[in-house]
Amino acid sequence: MPTSYEMDLLRVVFTPVPNSPPTKKRPTRRMEQSSNVERWGWRELAQLEYEEVIESGKNGSVYRAYSSTLNRTVAVKEVIVANSDDRRGGWQFEMAKREGVLLRDYIKHPHVVKCYDAFQTMSGVIMVLEFAEAGDLWNYVATTNSGIAESTARTITRQLMEALRYLHDDLGVVHRDIKMENVLMRRTLKDGIDVALADFGFATTWRPPDKSYEAGPSRRMMGTFPYVAPECIDPDQHLYPHGLPATDMWSVGCVVISMLTSRMPFGDGDDRDMKKNMFAGLYTPLGDDASADAKDFVARLMRLDPKRRLTAAEALQHPWLQKK
């Protein structure tokens, strides 16, 4: 939570973001790597009434708060950087700024979390985001013992794929950390399923249509095990940059498996066993009650060769997602 000194120093008025249609304004590598505070701008901190901690970690916290300016409940994400001058702190600072710039200035899609504002403080970066009343997909699925209904999983997957097709093809943005905890539930089945992809802290850009990746392969693993794609873990796969869209598609496959089975995508053993299953392509089977189209859809996402996985545009045309 911002200190009282920062609250006094930075008094901001938020500009509410209207429900605008998706934009195709494409971010650039220069934007990603910029550390120019003037370009990012200092903004005053809006009047916020902090209500509770939603999530807390060593690098920051997410709070539920009420914004009198927006007249609504919001989620305030604070990324704390202990020392932005050292190598690790500097990397964390740049990643946090990248996320703020992407969400605030570029990404506008119905199934991506809304960002009302993002700005720097003396201790890091603060983002003011929409608050998802129904929590996240992990908690939603955890209420079941055998997974959610296939029709519900299909609706959620279709909305995720619509967001990814926009990110990958229109903006050239790769998320790199898709997991159930990063899928927010605006509404559940009772009110009509509506989800939003969140947490772009590991996001980066790529350049279609030639699929070149300007920064080249990264030695730093991006993503969360066991949802992360095998090419992001295996050093032998580093010739295939894990900043390309196929890594997101693998992660969505893992999410679909977990939704339909209420289990982890590569079994319930320790990390070593799950990695062994991952590199062998042995994911948790969907079960006899799953449709043939669902099984085929998952199989086409969980291909070990990234170049053979469905793209988001192709996935939207698959028979499983074409069903109403």
C-alpha positions in Angstrom: 0.0 0.0 0.0 1.4 3.5 -0.8 2.9 5.3 2.1 1.2 8.3 3.6 4.0 10.4 2.2 3.4 9.1 -1.3 -0.3 9.7 -0.9 0.3 13.3 0.0 2.9 13.8 -2.7 1.0 12.1 -5.5 -2.6 13.2 -5.7 -4.2 12.1 -8.9 -7.5 12.3 -10.7 -8.3 9.2 -12.6 -9.7 9.4 -16.2 -12.2 6.6 -16.5 -11.7 4.4 -19.5 -14.9 4.1 -21.6 -16.0 0.8 -23.0 -14.1 1.3 -26.2 -13.8 -1.3 -29.0 -10.6 -3.3 -29.4 -7.7 -1.2 -30.7 -5.0 -2.2 -33.1 -2.5 0.3 -31.8 0.7 -1.8 -31.8 3.3 -1.5 -29.1 7.0 -1.3 -30.0 10.2 -2.8 -28.6 11.3 0.8 -27.9 8.2 1.2 -25.7 9.1 -2.0 -23.8 12.6 -1.0 -23.1 12.0 2.7 -22.3 12.8 3.8 -18.8 12.1 7.4 -19.4 10.1 8.7 -16.4 9.0 11.8 -18.3 7.4 9.6 -21.1 5.7 7.5 -18.5 4.7 10.6 -16.5 4.2 11.2 -12.8 0.6 11.1 -11.9 -1.1 12.0 -8.6 -2.7 9.2 -6.7 -6.5 9.2 -6.7 -8.6 9.2 -3.6 -8.7 5.5 -2.8 -10.2 3.8 0.2 -8.3 0.5 0.7 -10.7 -2.2 1.9 -8.7 -5.5 2.0 -5.7 -7.4 0.7 -6.7 -9.7 -2.1 -3.2 -11.1 -2.7 0.2 -10.5 -1.2 3.7 -11.5 -2.2 7.4 -10.5 -1.8 7.2 -8.2 -4.8 3.9 -6.4 -4.1 0.2 -6.8 -3.3 -3.2 -6.5 -4.8 -5.8 -4.6 -2.9 -9.6 -4.3 -3.1 -10.3 -0.6 -2.9 -13.1 1.9 -3.6 -12.4 4.9 -5.9 -14.6 7.9 -5.3 -13.5 9.4 -8.5 -14.6 6.3 -10.5 -17.5 5.6 -8.2 -16.7 1.9 -8.2 -14.7 -0.8 -6.5 -11.3 -1.4 -8.1 -8.3 -3.7 -7.7 -5.1 -1.8 -7.0 -2.0 -3.7 -8.0 1.2 -2.4 -6.4 4.6 -3.8 -7.6 7.3 -2.9 -5.1 10.9 -2.7 -6.4 13.4 -2.7 -3.5 16.3 -1.4 -5.5 15.8 -0.5 -9.1 19.5 0.3 -9.5 20.7 -3.3 -9.2 20.3 -5.8 -12.1 17.4 -7.8 -10.7 15.6 -4.8 -9.3 16.0 -2.9 -12.6 14.6 -5.9 -14.5 11.6 -6.1 -12.2 11.0 -2.3 -12.6 11.1 -2.5 -16.4 8.7 -5.4 -16.4 6.3 -3.6 -14.1 6.4 -0.5 -16.3 5.9 -2.6 -19.4 2.8 -4.1 -17.9 1.4 -0.8 -16.9 2.1 0.8 -20.3 0.6 -2.2 -22.2 -2.6 -2.3 -20.2 -3.1 1.5 -19.9 -2.2 2.6 -23.4 -2.5 -0.3 -25.8 -4.6 -3.3 -24.8 -8.3 -2.6 -25.1 -10.4 -5.8 -25.5 -13.6 -7.1 -23.9 -11.8 -10.1 -22.5 -8.7 -8.4 -21.1 -8.7 -6.8 -17.7 -9.4 -3.0 -17.8 -6.8 -0.7 -16.6 -8.1 2.7 -15.4 -4.6 4.1 -14.7 -1.0 3.2 -14.1 1.8 5.3 -12.7 5.1 5.2 -10.9 5.7 6.0 -7.3 9.0 6.2 -5.5 8.8 2.5 -4.5 7.6 1.0 -7.7 4.5 0.9 -10.0 0.8 1.1 -9.2 -2.0 -0.1 -11.5 -5.6 0.6 -10.9 -7.6 -2.2 -12.5 -11.2 -3.4 -12.7 -12.3 -5.6 -9.8 -13.7 -9.0 -10.8 -16.6 -9.7 -8.4 -16.6 -13.5 -9.0 -12.9 -14.1 -8.3 -10.6 -16.1 -10.6 -11.0 -19.3 -12.6 -8.9 -21.3 -10.1 -11.3 -20.7 -7.2 -14.3 -21.3 -9.5 -13.0 -24.7 -10.6 -11.9 -25.6 -7.1 -15.6 -25.7 -6.0 -16.0 -28.8 -8.2 -14.6 -32.3 -7.7 -14.7 -33.4 -11.3 -14.3 -30.2 -13.3 -16.9 -27.8 -14.7 -19.4 -28.6 -17.4 -17.9 -28.9 -20.9 -20.3 -26.2 -22.2 -19.0 -23.8 -19.6 -15.4 -24.6 -20.2 -16.0 -24.1 -23.9 -17.5 -20.6 -23.3 -14.5 -19.6 -21.2 -12.0 -21.0 -23.7 -13.7 -19.2 -26.6 -13.4 -15.9 -24.7 -9.8 -16.5 -23.9 -9.1 -17.3 -27.6 -10.8 -14.2 -28.8 -8.5 -12.2 -26.5 -5.4 -14.1 -27.6 -6.3 -13.7 -31.3 -6.4 -10.0 -30.7 -3.2 -9.9 -28.7 -1.2 -12.1 -31.0 -2.4 -11.0 -34.4 -3.5 -7.4 -34.0 -1.1 -6.1 -31.3 1.8 -8.6 -31.5 1.7 -9.2 -27.8 2.4 -12.6 -26.1 1.1 -13.0 -22.5 3.6 -15.8 -21.3 1.9 -16.5 -18.0 -1.6 -17.9 -18.8 -2.9 -19.9 -15.9 -6.2 -20.3 -14.1 -5.3 -17.7 -11.5 -4.8 -15.1 -14.2 -8.3 -15.7 -15.7 -10.7 -13.4 -13.8 -14.4 -14.2 -13.5 -16.5 -11.1 -14.0 -19.6 -13.2 -14.1 -20.2 -16.9 -13.5 -22.7 -19.3 -15.1 -25.6 -17.9 -13.1 -25.2 -14.4 -14.6 -23.7 -15.4 -18.0 -20.0 -16.3 -18.2 -17.7 -13.4 -18.7 -13.9 -13.7 -18.2 -11.0 -11.4 -18.5 -7.3 -12.3 -19.0 -5.1 -10.5 -16.4 -1.5 -10.1 -15.1 0.6 -9.1 -18.0 3.8 -8.9 -15.9 5.7 -11.3 -18.2 4.1 -10.1 -21.5 6.3 -9.2 -24.5 6.0 -8.4 -28.2 6.6 -10.3 -31.4 6.4 -9.4 -35.0 4.0 -11.1 -37.3 3.7 -12.2 -40.1 7.3 -13.4 -40.3 7.3 -14.4 -36.6 10.6 -12.9 -35.9 11.4 -12.1 -32.3 13.6 -9.0 -31.9 15.1 -9.8 -28.6 15.8 -13.4 -29.4 15.6 -16.4 -27.0 15.6 -15.5 -23.4 17.5 -17.4 -20.7 15.0 -16.4 -18.1 12.0 -18.8 -17.8 8.8 -16.9 -18.2 5.6 -18.5 -16.9 4.3 -20.6 -14.1 4.8 -24.3 -13.8 3.0 -26.5 -14.7 1.2 -24.3 -17.2 4.4 -23.1 -18.9 5.3 -24.6 -22.3 8.1 -27.1 -22.4 10.2 -24.9 -24.7 10.3 -22.4 -21.9 12.0 -24.9 -19.6 14.2 -27.1 -21.7 17.5 -25.5 -22.7 17.6 -27.6 -25.8 14.4 -25.8 -27.0 15.9 -22.3 -26.8 16.3 -22.2 -30.5 12.6 -21.6 -30.5 12.1 -18.3 -28.7 9.6 -18.6 -25.9 8.3 -15.2 -26.7 6.1 -16.5 -29.5 2.4 -17.1 -29.4 2.6 -20.9 -29.4 3.7 -20.8 -25.8 0.4 -19.2 -24.9 -1.5 -21.8 -26.8 0.1 -24.6 -24.8 -0.8 -22.8 -21.6 -4.5 -22.5 -22.7 -4.4 -26.3 -23.3 -3.3 -26.8 -19.7 -6.1 -24.5 -18.5 -8.7 -26.5 -20.5 -7.5 -29.8 -19.0 -7.7 -28.4 -15.5 -11.2 -27.0 -16.1 -12.6 -30.3 -17.4 -10.9 -32.6 -14.9 -10.3 -30.4 -11.8 -6.8 -31.7 -11.8 -3.3 -30.4 -12.6 -2.5 -30.9 -16.3 0.4 -33.4 -15.8 -0.7 -35.4 -12.8 -0.6 -34.8 -9.1 3.0 -35.8 -8.3 6.0 -33.7 -7.5 7.6 -31.3 -10.0 10.0 -33.9 -11.3 7.3 -36.3 -12.1 5.1 -33.6 -13.8 8.1 -32.4 -15.9 8.7 -36.0 -17.0 5.1 -36.3 -18.1 5.3 -32.9 -19.8 8.3 -33.7 -21.9 6.7 -37.1 -22.8 3.5 -35.3 -23.8 1.5 -37.3 -21.2 -1.1 -34.9 -20.0 -4.1 -35.7 -17.7 -6.7 -37.4 -19.9 -10.1 -35.7 -20.1 -12.2 -38.8 -19.4 -14.9 -40.8 -21.1 -17.5 -38.1 -20.6 -15.6 -35.5 -22.6 -16.6 -35.1 -26.2 -14.4 -36.2 -29.1 -14.1 -32.5 -30.2 -12.9 -31.5 -26.8 -10.2 -34.2 -26.8 -9.1 -33.3 -30.3 -9.0 -29.6 -29.4 -6.7 -30.2 -26.4 -4.5 -32.6 -28.4 -3.9 -29.9 -31.0 -2.8 -27.4 -28.3 -0.6 -29.9 -26.4 1.8 -30.7 -29.2 5.4 -30.7 -28.1 6.5 -29.1 -31.4 5.4 -25.4 -31.0 5.1 -24.9 -34.7 2.4 -27.6 -34.9 0.1 -26.2 -32.3 -3.1 -24.4 -33.2 -2.9 -20.6 -33.4 -5.6 -18.6 -31.7 -7.3 -17.8 -35.0 -7.2 -21.5 -35.9 -8.5 -22.5 -32.5 -11.6 -20.3 -32.9 -12.4 -22.2 -36.1 -12.1 -25.6 -34.4 -15.4 -27.6 -34.2 -15.3 -27.6 -30.4 -15.3 -23.8 -30.1 -17.8 -23.5 -33.0 -20.5 -25.2 -31.0 -23.0 -23.0 -29.3 
